Amino acid sequence: MKLTVIDTPGFGDQINNENCWEPIEKYINEQYEKFLKEEVNIARKKRIPDTRVHCCLYFISPTGHSLRPLDLEFM
């Protein structure tokens, strides 16, 4: 099994975090669209490279406080 790990260091660390999850969401959607385009081709490849995101681990800071609004919005 091939596993690819993508890290997003600094996510949510800016002063203005409005819509900061959109590049991540865009990347995930692009990978699904790319796979779908390959899959619906009449003369498709024997083995389509699967670059889709199958799992997302979201680590929450252990501050002892409740979730940040950004955490709730992103999830």
PyMOL commands that set and color helices and strands:
alter all, ss='L'
color gray80, all
select helices_A, chain A and resi 22-40+69-74
alter helices_A, ss='H'
color red, helices_A
deselect
rebuild
show_as cartoon
